[in-house]
Amino acid sequence: MAEAKSTTVEQKVTETKKVPGITLTLSLEEAEVLAVVGQYIGGDIKDSPRGQYREVVKALRAAGVRSYGYGNSHPSNLVTSGSSLYFKNYPKNSTEF
């Protein structure tokens, strides 16, 4: 069911301009899994990719996606204890990111 397509979205920073974006269509179950994965990602919110994932989870929650368990069938109840992923900080003086 997952589907992705490249789009252009408007984003207001100090001016409104068109920036590249992605539209991702997921079933509710797929979106819940994506939100659960984020609960197990660590890293600095400001100096690593963790900050971008935080924005993904905020958007999912705004769309009504629950990110923690409400019963045995929720994906968060199926994660192995102690599972985690951790982002390192962005390299200093790097043009890569």
Summary of the structure (lengths in Angstrom):
residues: 97
radius of gyration: 15.7
end to end distance: 30.7
largest distance: 46.2
contacts: 202
relative contact order: 0.17
helix: 29%
strand: 25%
